[in-house]
Amino acid sequence: MARTVVITQSNYIPWRGYFDLIRQADELILLDSVQYTRRDWRNRNRIKTPGGPQWLTIPVGSKGAYAQTIDATAIFDPSWAESHVRALEQNYRRAANFDAVAPWLFDLLRQAAGRALLSQVNRFLLEALCPRLGIQVPIRFDREVLPDMDLTSIDASERLAVLASAVKASRYISGPAAQAYLDYRPFQQRGIAVQWMDYSGYRNYPQCWGVFIPNLSIVDLLLNCGDDAASYLSRDAAITNGQELA
């Protein structure tokens, strides 16, 4: 039987395209043994306010540690969850599904704040958010699949192919940005098909505060749409390399 894997870095409360990507998979591997990138999606995401998008950021210790990995990135202020809860409460109290979703979401963020490392927070939240969106996908860190030596001794494309092979995948799906640098050969050598996610065609959903803003954190979709949120992960066509994804 065909087996699909998605291998990607963990993000903080990511946008709906991230969840649409991983719901195509039989397994999600979080590639957090790679270098942490500042001012990226690992520790922050955007919500909507009356004045436009606003960042919610988890404060992490990265100054001077330019080569540190995502899974070694520590959180230096555990009060981040309370500030995020306050921002969400202030800006989403008028959202249609605030009362149904906010208590669950706020409790989840407060539980996540007990984790010391960014990767732990992101994985904990993903493992809770996925079922809320009807996604049942096992999640593992890359270090749980391969030993450190195998992860660090080979180049990026080879590492992805080796990870995919280790979980007996026959198909690897990636976001479209990787087309600029991915080497197909390690996948071809292992008989693994490579396909690209197409993020176009998502439907607008009801939002607070005027004109629709796309690509916000998944919490925007959940607080506005509640139990209907999962239906907005689907599009008329989700295409990778000319093949429709269910």
C-alpha positions in Angstrom: 0.0 0.0 0.0 1.1 3.6 -0.7 2.4 5.4 2.3 2.8 9.2 2.4 5.0 11.2 4.7 5.3 14.9 5.4 8.6 16.1 6.9 8.6 19.7 8.0 9.8 22.0 10.7 7.5 22.6 13.6 5.6 26.0 13.7 3.8 27.8 16.4 0.0 27.6 15.9 0.5 27.5 12.1 -1.9 28.6 9.4 -4.5 26.3 7.8 -2.2 25.3 4.8 0.1 23.6 7.3 -2.7 21.5 8.5 -4.0 20.8 5.0 -0.5 19.6 4.1 -0.2 17.2 7.0 -3.7 15.8 6.7 -2.5 14.3 3.4 0.1 12.2 5.2 0.1 8.9 7.0 2.8 10.3 9.2 4.3 13.7 10.1 7.9 14.0 11.0 9.0 17.2 12.6 12.4 18.2 11.2 13.6 20.0 14.4 17.2 18.9 14.4 17.9 21.6 11.9 19.1 25.2 12.6 16.6 27.5 14.3 15.9 30.5 12.1 15.0 33.9 13.8 12.0 36.0 12.7 10.4 32.9 11.2 7.3 30.8 11.9 8.9 28.5 14.5 8.0 30.7 17.5 5.4 33.1 16.2 2.3 33.6 14.1 -0.3 36.2 13.3 -3.8 36.9 14.5 -6.3 39.6 13.3 -7.0 42.8 15.2 -9.1 45.9 14.4 -5.8 47.5 13.3 -4.7 44.5 11.1 -2.5 41.5 11.7 -0.6 41.2 14.9 2.2 38.8 15.9 2.0 36.4 18.8 5.6 35.5 19.6 7.0 33.0 22.1 10.2 34.6 23.5 13.1 32.2 23.1 16.8 32.3 23.8 18.7 32.6 20.5 21.0 35.6 20.8 24.5 34.7 19.8 23.5 31.0 19.3 23.4 31.1 15.5 23.9 27.4 15.0 21.4 26.1 17.6 18.8 23.7 16.5 15.1 24.2 16.8 14.8 21.3 19.3 17.5 22.9 21.5 15.8 26.3 21.5 14.7 27.2 25.0 11.8 29.5 26.1 13.1 32.1 28.5 9.7 33.6 29.6 7.0 31.1 30.6 4.5 33.9 30.9 4.1 34.0 27.1 0.9 32.0 27.2 -0.9 34.6 29.4 0.0 37.4 27.1 -1.2 35.4 24.1 -4.5 34.6 25.9 -5.0 38.3 26.7 -4.4 39.2 23.0 -6.8 36.6 21.8 -9.5 37.5 24.3 -9.2 41.2 23.4 -9.4 40.7 19.7 -11.7 37.7 19.3 -14.4 38.1 22.0 -16.8 39.1 19.2 -15.9 36.0 17.1 -18.9 33.7 16.4 -17.4 30.7 18.1 -15.4 32.4 20.8 -17.4 30.9 23.7 -17.2 27.4 22.2 -13.5 27.4 21.4 -11.8 29.9 23.7 -11.9 28.0 27.0 -10.4 24.9 25.3 -7.8 26.9 23.4 -6.7 29.0 26.4 -6.3 26.0 28.6 -4.2 24.4 25.8 -1.9 27.4 25.6 -1.5 27.4 29.4 -0.6 23.8 29.4 1.9 24.3 26.6 3.6 27.0 28.7 4.8 24.3 31.0 7.2 23.0 28.4 10.8 24.3 28.5 11.7 23.9 24.8 10.1 25.4 21.7 9.8 22.1 19.9 8.0 20.6 22.8 5.4 23.5 22.8 4.9 23.2 19.1 4.4 19.4 19.1 2.1 19.5 22.1 -0.1 22.1 20.3 -0.1 20.2 17.0 -1.1 17.0 18.7 -4.1 18.8 20.2 -5.1 20.9 17.2 -5.0 18.1 14.7 -7.9 16.1 16.2 -9.9 19.3 16.7 -9.6 19.6 12.9 -10.5 16.0 12.2 -6.8 15.0 11.5 -5.5 11.8 12.8 -1.8 11.6 11.9 1.0 10.3 14.1 3.7 12.8 14.9 7.3 12.1 15.6 10.5 14.2 15.9 13.2 13.3 13.3 15.5 12.2 16.2 12.9 9.6 17.1 13.2 8.1 13.6 17.0 8.3 13.0 20.1 8.6 15.2 21.8 11.9 15.4 24.8 10.7 13.3 22.5 9.9 10.4 20.7 13.2 10.6 23.9 15.4 10.7 26.3 13.5 8.5 24.3 13.9 5.2 23.0 16.8 3.1 19.5 18.2 3.4 17.9 16.3 0.5 19.5 13.0 1.4 18.4 13.5 5.0 14.7 13.9 3.9 14.9 10.9 1.7 16.5 8.7 4.4 13.8 9.8 6.9 11.1 9.0 4.3 12.6 5.6 3.6 13.0 4.9 7.4 9.2 5.1 7.8 8.6 3.1 4.6 7.1 5.9 2.7 6.4 5.6 -1.0 5.4 9.3 -1.4 6.9 12.5 0.1 4.8 15.7 -0.1 6.5 19.1 0.5 5.5 22.7 0.4 6.2 24.4 -2.9 9.1 26.5 -1.7 11.4 23.5 -1.6 11.2 23.1 -5.3 14.0 25.7 -5.5 16.5 23.5 -3.7 15.4 19.9 -3.3 17.5 17.2 -5.1 15.2 14.5 -6.4 17.9 11.9 -6.8 18.0 10.5 -3.3 14.3 10.0 -3.5 14.4 8.3 -6.9 17.1 6.0 -5.7 14.8 4.8 -3.0 11.7 4.6 -5.1 9.9 7.5 -3.4 7.7 9.9 -5.4 8.1 13.6 -4.6 5.0 15.8 -4.9 4.4 19.5 -4.2 1.5 21.0 -2.3 -0.5 23.7 -4.0 -1.8 26.3 -1.5 -4.0 28.2 -3.8 -7.8 28.2 -3.8 -8.7 28.3 -0.1 -12.2 29.7 0.5 -12.6 32.8 2.6 -14.3 32.3 5.9 -16.2 34.7 8.3 -13.8 36.9 10.2 -14.1 39.8 12.6 -12.8 43.3 11.7 -13.6 44.0 8.1 -11.8 42.8 5.0 -10.7 39.1 5.0 -7.0 38.5 5.7 -5.6 35.1 4.6 -2.8 33.1 6.0 -3.4 33.8 9.7 -2.8 31.3 12.5 -5.2 28.4 12.7 -6.7 30.0 15.9 -8.3 32.7 13.8 -10.2 30.0 11.8 -11.1 28.1 14.9 -12.4 31.0 16.9 -14.4 32.3 14.0 -15.8 29.0 12.6 -15.7 26.5 15.5 -16.8 23.0 14.4 -16.9 24.1 10.8 -13.2 25.0 10.7 -12.2 21.7 9.2 -14.4 22.3 6.1 -12.2 25.3 5.3 -9.1 23.2 4.9 -10.6 21.8 1.6 -10.5 23.5 -1.7 -11.9 22.9 -5.2 -8.5 21.5 -6.2 -5.5 20.5 -4.1 -2.9 19.6 -6.7 0.7 18.4 -6.5 2.5 17.5 -9.7 -0.8 17.2 -11.5 -2.4 14.7 -9.2 -5.4 15.5 -7.0 -5.0 15.0 -3.3 -7.9 13.6 -1.3 
